[in-house]
Each structure stands twice: as C-alpha cells, then as structure tokens.
Amino acid sequence: MPRGGFREGAGRKKEYTEPVRKILLGLPESVLQELDQYANQRNLSRPKAIAALLKQIHRSEEPARQKTQHKVVLQELKSLREKLKKSSD
C-alpha cells in the first residue's frame, strides 16, 4: 500500500489566493507590543494582524480619495460650463 504523495483534498487549505512572501520585519518593542495586543484581541497571528491593519487603512483612505475625485470632476464641470457660457456669448 503506497503512502505519502499528493492526494486530492489532503493538506492545509490556502489562506490567500495569491503567492505569499516571507519577510523579516524589525519593529520597536512598543510597536510590537501594540501589534501583539491587536492580534490577541482578534485571535490573529502577527502576519494576519498586519494584513488586517493594512486593509483597514486602505478602506479608510478610499472615501477621502473618492471625495478628492468628486471635487476634481465638479471643478472640471464648472470650468466646462464657464467655457460654454463664454462661447455662446
């Protein structure tokens, strides 16, 4: 009876859909303590806690980016309206 090797459905399921790279990260002790506290409160590993924090930052920046884009579009529309007004006069 053969043992080992690839078996369909065997092994640990992948947590990410993209390749994962390992890094060495040096942090001040106080920052590491905050990270560990954050991870422990959410039952996460350090890497997952860092990924969660980065996603949280990205989500919080998105509305500000959209607001800036809306301002640019409004300014462009106002400028276009001014040009159309001048050309019709």
Secondary structure, 3 states (H helix, E strand, C coil): CCCCCCCCCCCCCCCCCCCCCCCCCCCCHHHHHHHHHHHHHCCCCHHHHHHHHHHHHHHHHHHHHHHHHHHHHHHHHHHHHHHHHHHHC
